Each structure stands twice: as structure tokens, then as C-alpha cells.
Amino acid sequence: MRGVTGRLMLLDTASLYFRAYFGVPDSVKAPDGTPVNAVRGLLDFIDRLVKDHRPAELVACMDADWRPQWRVELIPSYKAHRVAEEHETGPDEEEVPDTLSPQVPVIEAVLDALGIARVGVEGYEADDVIGTFTARAKGPVDIVTGDRDLYQLVDDARGVRVLYPLKGVGTLQLTDEAWLREKYGVDGRGYADLALLRGDPSDGLPGVPGIGEKTAAKLLAEFGDLAGIMAAVDDPKARLTPSQRKRLDEARPYVAVAPTVVRVADDVPLPDVDPTLPRAPRDSARLDELAVRWGLGGSLQRLLLTLEA
């Protein structure tokens, strides 16, 4: 491929197909009338990402378990408000729009037929898969996600940045450490501490009551990291207000477990895959069958031409 950058691109696939689903009208349908707006929207996203950023390697990272039990055991409220149905064994079911759920197996089948590496690991979220690929990467990494949690992986020294879609994927916010410092007052490493102190209602993380984003950023600037902040609670000379000291002291049980929940794993047992961006489909016959069955039309053809280019 002309102009390849040598970068590894990691897709937070569910984050992107959710955006595609809500960004592309549900009038986009297969010949039998089944909506395929998420499928076609995701193919358009990948086409644009490959055209604009020319990665050498690309992995579609999947949620094999969107709410891992090991996180729930530490913080029971973790994503609890998004559970559609609990299961004694296996992952809980997430609340997903009725017309999106049937599109996910189609997305997986199309990616597999194209030969785009697709990785999900039992017991882990896509974030953890992304964190592990990033930790193992020998070169620069682009993480494409609509989830700010992954800002914690930004690392200028290693060339790790987050491409955050603002509108489709045509307008991406390129998140590096300079941007993080400007916006939040922390670097990539500090973002996880900021997030757990501040809390995140969308993930069911309570945070430390009374410690909002600005206060968390000030505390991190003053004391360096979460461990430094908690050490300051025990130091009568440390510059904490009585209210901050009291709130942090009362939050010790949460602060003790939250880092394990908030920080993405970097030691997931990844399968052996070839992340090289394919020039031609792995299974042309299967891809043709899927294209006809689901009416993938121009979205698939444009991506195939981009991969060949």
C-alpha cells in the first residue's frame, strides 16, 4: 500500500459500530429489509481510517466480555445500569438496540472474510485487548475509540495516540499528551487516576464524592499520582483542605480497588494473529455471498479498492 506509515491501528470496534448505528439512518437495509446501517457505517469508517492514516497493521478489538466479573467483584456498580439480563454463567447481556444486535455477527463475518484481524478474549473487554496490543507494540500505535477511558494509554515517547471521532471518523480529535495536559492537566499515565477520582456515571464508577475533575487535576499536579494523594491524607503538613482530607479518607475502600477496575489490562493472553492490513480478501467467495445477502454495495467496494491501492 502506498504511503503506509508503519503504525499499528487498533479499533475499539463496539464503540465504532455503536457510532455508526446512531450516525447512519436505519433506512439503510439489506434486500430483505433488515437494517444494516451499523455494518455499512463501520465499513465506511474503516475505509476512511485506512485512506487517511495508512496504517501498516490493523486489529478490530472486540468485547468478549463487556462487563468482566473480576471488575464487578471489586465495584458492583460497574456498568450495572447497562445490564439487560444477568447470567449465572457467561457474560451478562448488555442493553443494545434491537436492530443493532443482529448486525454484530454480520460485522464479524465480513471482517473475517476480508482478512482483517479480529480479536476478543474471554473475560476481557476490548479496552484490555487494546491495552495489551499497545504494551507489546514495537512501533507507533493509533487507537480509534469513542471511549475516553483509553486516553490513559496515550504516550508520546512511544508514539501512542488516540484518534477520537468527533463527527463520523472524518473529523478526529488527535489526542496526544499535549492535548491531554491542555484539556485535563494530566498526561496519559495520570488520566486513569483522574478518572477514578472524578468517577464516571456512564461506567457506574462512583468516584470520590466532592472530588470533581478540576479538583482531581489539582491534587494530581500537587501530589503526583494517586499514591501521592493518599499519602498526603496521612500527612498533617500536606496541603489538603479539611474537606478534601475527610472525603479521601472515607473513600479509602473505593480507592483501594478502583485502580484495578479503571486501568486497562496489559497482560491479556492474546491469540496469535497476523495484524497486517490485507491487500485482498481472505475469502472472496464468502465475502461475495455476504455482500449479496446483506446488500453491502458501495461501502464494501470502496473499502476493497482502498485496501488494494
C-alpha positions as MATLAB code, in Angstrom:
seq = 'MRGVTGRLMLLDTASLYFRAYFGVPDSVKAPDGTPVNAVRGLLDFIDRLVKDHRPAELVACMDADWRPQWRVELIPSYKAHRVAEEHETGPDEEEVPDTLSPQVPVIEAVLDALGIARVGVEGYEADDVIGTFTARAKGPVDIVTGDRDLYQLVDDARGVRVLYPLKGVGTLQLTDEAWLREKYGVDGRGYADLALLRGDPSDGLPGVPGIGEKTAAKLLAEFGDLAGIMAAVDDPKARLTPSQRKRLDEARPYVAVAPTVVRVADDVPLPDVDPTLPRAPRDSARLDELAVRWGLGGSLQRLLLTLEA';
ca = [
       0.000    0.000    0.000;
       1.365    3.385   -0.965;
       2.386    5.651    1.869;
       1.929    3.159    4.697;
       3.027    4.682    7.970;
       4.274    1.629    9.844;
       1.685    2.350   12.529;
      -0.498   -0.266   14.189;
      -4.138    0.827   14.260;
      -6.364   -0.661   16.970;
     -10.126   -0.293   16.610;
     -12.422   -0.201   19.630;
     -14.899   -1.963   17.374;
     -18.064   -1.806   19.509;
     -17.521    1.888   20.165;
     -17.306    2.468   16.403;
     -20.250    0.322   15.345;
     -22.422    1.975   18.011;
     -21.475    5.334   16.477;
     -22.162    4.005   13.004;
     -25.554    2.686   14.126;
     -26.634    6.052   15.505;
     -24.970    8.051   12.721;
     -26.300    6.183    9.673;
     -30.097    6.121    9.086;
     -31.830    2.798    9.738;
     -33.349    3.158    6.274;
     -30.064    1.586    5.062;
     -31.258   -2.003    4.717;
     -30.424   -5.406    3.261;
     -32.554   -6.688    0.351;
     -34.835   -8.465    2.850;
     -35.451   -5.215    4.765;
     -33.101   -5.922    7.702;
     -31.274   -2.751    8.808;
     -27.532   -2.855    8.031;
     -26.708    0.742    8.959;
     -24.108   -0.303   11.571;
     -22.449   -2.775    9.166;
     -22.182   -0.330    6.290;
     -21.319    2.554    8.578;
     -18.431    0.599   10.119;
     -17.110   -0.386    6.667;
     -17.212    3.296    5.682;
     -15.374    4.177    8.906;
     -12.616    1.631    8.234;
     -12.309    2.801    4.633;
     -11.851    6.409    5.751;
      -9.400    5.483    8.522;
      -7.215    3.437    6.166;
      -7.317    6.149    3.479;
      -6.479    8.980    5.841;
      -3.984    7.294    8.172;
      -2.417    4.473    6.121;
      -1.669    2.018    8.925;
       0.558   -0.953    8.144;
      -1.377   -3.123   10.591;
      -4.961   -3.049   11.844;
      -6.784   -5.055   14.508;
     -10.515   -4.919   15.224;
     -10.621   -5.383   19.016;
     -13.828   -6.888   20.389;
     -15.641   -7.146   23.734;
     -15.672  -10.866   24.510;
     -16.986   -9.770   27.920;
     -18.178   -6.168   28.167;
     -18.561   -6.363   31.981;
     -15.927   -8.766   33.361;
     -16.791  -10.433   36.659;
     -13.383   -9.599   38.126;
     -14.217   -5.892   37.762;
     -17.772   -6.318   39.101;
     -16.478   -8.158   42.191;
     -14.380   -5.093   43.064;
     -17.005   -2.440   42.201;
     -20.501   -3.992   41.915;
     -21.944   -0.842   40.290;
     -19.558   -1.215   37.340;
     -21.749   -0.850   34.219;
     -24.678   -2.229   36.244;
     -27.155    0.256   34.751;
     -26.414   -1.128   31.265;
     -27.295   -4.764   32.070;
     -30.280   -6.064   30.102;
     -30.119   -9.576   31.570;
     -27.850  -11.221   34.143;
     -26.493  -14.730   33.643;
     -25.166  -17.124   36.281;
     -22.540  -18.351   33.837;
     -21.071  -16.357   30.976;
     -21.214  -12.600   30.384;
     -24.296  -10.554   31.262;
     -26.255   -9.214   28.308;
     -25.782   -5.524   27.555;
     -28.665   -3.257   26.644;
     -28.292   -2.909   22.880;
     -30.887   -1.537   20.432;
     -32.982   -4.359   18.947;
     -31.901   -3.625   15.386;
     -28.207   -3.413   16.277;
     -27.772   -6.845   17.946;
     -28.415   -8.858   14.741;
     -25.845   -6.743   12.867;
     -22.916   -7.679   15.118;
     -22.483  -11.266   13.752;
     -22.639   -9.805   10.226;
     -19.872   -7.336   11.088;
     -17.754  -10.181   12.466;
     -18.321  -12.358    9.397;
     -17.441   -9.523    6.999;
     -14.235   -8.633    8.884;
     -13.211  -12.308    8.882;
     -13.872  -12.710    5.150;
     -11.908   -9.531    4.444;
      -8.985  -10.882    6.452;
      -8.931   -8.014    8.937;
      -7.611   -9.365   12.238;
     -10.392   -9.540   14.841;
      -9.535  -10.254   18.473;
     -11.672  -10.720   21.565;
     -10.504  -12.630   24.633;
     -12.839  -14.375   27.088;
     -13.134  -12.490   30.374;
     -11.854   -9.209   28.976;
     -13.151   -6.037   27.382;
     -11.918   -4.635   24.085;
     -10.108   -1.950   26.125;
      -7.965   -4.672   27.715;
      -7.173   -6.221   24.333;
      -6.171   -2.751   23.094;
      -4.066   -2.176   26.210;
      -2.188   -5.434   25.696;
      -1.542   -4.885   21.972;
      -0.323   -1.377   22.836;
       2.013   -2.652   25.559;
       3.510   -5.216   23.161;
       3.800   -2.895   20.146;
       7.316   -2.322   18.827;
       6.322    0.828   16.918;
       3.760    3.660   16.987;
       0.074    2.954   17.695;
      -3.177    4.696   16.749;
      -6.153    3.757   18.955;
      -9.503    4.627   17.384;
     -12.222    4.904   20.013;
     -15.146    6.982   21.186;
     -14.293    5.990   24.777;
     -12.192    8.479   26.737;
     -11.082    5.701   29.129;
      -8.373    4.850   26.609;
      -6.738    8.275   26.978;
      -4.751    6.554   29.751;
      -2.721    4.753   27.052;
      -1.510    7.950   25.347;
       2.293    8.020   25.424;
       4.228   10.481   23.282;
       7.540    8.742   23.922;
       6.205    5.528   22.365;
       4.122    7.213   19.664;
       0.799    6.045   21.150;
      -2.112    8.380   20.445;
      -5.900    8.187   20.499;
      -7.994    9.161   17.484;
     -11.339   10.181   18.950;
     -14.208   10.607   16.474;
     -15.964   13.960   16.775;
     -18.156   13.546   13.702;
     -18.098   10.162   11.992;
     -14.423    9.414   11.514;
     -13.898   12.229    9.042;
     -13.240   14.592   11.948;
     -10.967   13.018   14.535;
      -9.508   14.589   17.625;
      -5.864   13.563   17.676;
      -5.205   13.035   21.367;
      -1.581   13.257   22.452;
      -0.050   14.279   25.772;
      -0.016   17.993   24.875;
      -3.770   17.838   24.242;
      -4.391   15.944   27.490;
      -2.364   18.436   29.525;
      -4.224   21.332   27.930;
      -7.648   19.749   28.498;
      -7.233   17.862   31.787;
      -3.907   18.928   33.261;
      -2.545   15.357   33.185;
      -0.588   13.130   30.827;
      -1.710    9.685   29.666;
      -0.464    7.944   32.781;
      -2.296   10.425   35.007;
      -5.616   10.113   33.179;
      -6.631    6.842   34.884;
      -6.056    8.421   38.324;
      -8.072   11.468   37.275;
     -10.905    9.252   36.013;
     -11.167    7.127   39.143;
     -11.125   10.175   41.444;
     -13.693   12.035   39.335;
     -15.846    8.968   38.700;
     -17.742    8.108   35.540;
     -21.532    7.677   35.649;
     -21.524    6.063   32.186;
     -19.434    3.196   33.603;
     -21.060    3.132   37.051;
     -17.882    4.360   38.763;
     -18.809    6.442   41.833;
     -15.552    8.368   42.173;
     -14.659   10.192   45.394;
     -17.635   12.322   46.499;
     -16.841   16.027   46.274;
     -13.733   15.492   44.131;
     -14.625   16.642   40.635;
     -12.438   16.813   37.556;
     -10.761   20.161   38.338;
     -10.040   19.262   41.949;
      -8.689   15.854   40.903;
      -6.369   17.538   38.370;
      -5.114   19.993   41.018;
      -4.473   17.197   43.501;
      -2.549   15.207   40.898;
      -0.494   18.285   39.981;
       0.300   18.824   43.671;
       0.990   15.233   44.755;
       1.988   13.467   41.528;
      -0.292   10.444   41.449;
      -2.988    8.599   43.383;
      -0.481    7.060   45.792;
       0.936   10.531   46.477;
      -2.527   11.930   47.157;
      -3.397    9.138   49.594;
      -0.027    9.550   51.351;
      -0.889   13.251   51.751;
      -4.098   12.306   53.566;
      -1.914   10.811   56.308;
       0.467   13.791   56.367;
      -0.878   16.619   58.543;
       1.511   19.045   56.815;
       0.206   18.254   53.306;
      -1.783   21.000   51.627;
      -5.245   19.475   51.654;
      -8.382   21.212   52.815;
     -10.114   19.562   55.795;
     -12.985   18.617   53.486;
     -10.662   17.006   50.906;
      -8.787   15.099   53.605;
     -12.055   13.804   55.108;
     -13.556   12.775   51.754;
     -10.406   10.992   50.588;
     -10.019    9.243   53.943;
     -13.608    7.994   53.803;
     -13.098    6.815   50.220;
     -10.169    4.502   51.056;
     -12.112    1.257   50.362;
     -13.045    2.547   46.889;
      -9.581    3.949   46.167;
      -8.018    0.597   47.124;
      -9.873   -1.326   44.393;
     -10.664    1.323   41.756;
      -7.254    1.286   40.017;
      -7.701   -2.384   39.075;
     -11.122   -1.607   37.624;
     -10.254    1.653   35.845;
      -6.848    0.785   34.401;
      -6.938   -1.309   31.269;
      -5.192   -4.662   31.473;
      -1.915   -5.027   29.592;
      -1.382   -8.751   30.131;
      -4.310  -10.341   28.274;
      -3.479  -13.753   26.724;
      -3.785  -12.665   23.097;
      -4.185  -15.252   20.349;
      -1.561  -15.425   17.633;
      -2.914  -13.258   14.791;
      -1.456  -11.538   11.743;
      -2.360   -7.843   12.060;
      -1.073   -6.944    8.582;
      -3.671   -4.971    6.675;
      -4.883   -7.262    3.870;
      -4.452   -6.229    0.236;
      -7.072   -8.743   -0.950;
      -9.900  -10.596    0.827;
      -9.049  -13.755    2.743;
     -12.226  -15.466    1.461;
     -13.575  -13.817   -1.696;
     -16.400  -16.312   -2.184;
     -17.675  -15.814    1.366;
     -17.354  -12.044    1.015;
     -19.351  -12.058   -2.227;
     -22.043  -14.124   -0.520;
     -22.214  -11.675    2.416;
     -22.245   -8.666    0.070;
     -25.278  -10.013   -1.799;
     -27.115  -11.316    1.286;
     -26.744   -8.058    3.216;
     -26.649   -5.529    0.369;
     -23.253   -4.123    1.338;
     -22.831   -2.448   -2.060;
     -20.672    0.653   -2.298;
     -19.458    0.537    1.320;
     -17.693   -2.781    0.767;
     -16.478   -1.936   -2.746;
     -14.880    1.323   -1.587;
     -13.045   -0.466    1.233;
     -11.804   -3.196   -1.139;
     -10.428   -0.561   -3.537;
      -8.736    1.258   -0.655;
      -7.110   -1.963    0.581;
      -5.863   -2.753   -2.939;
      -4.477    0.756   -3.529;
];
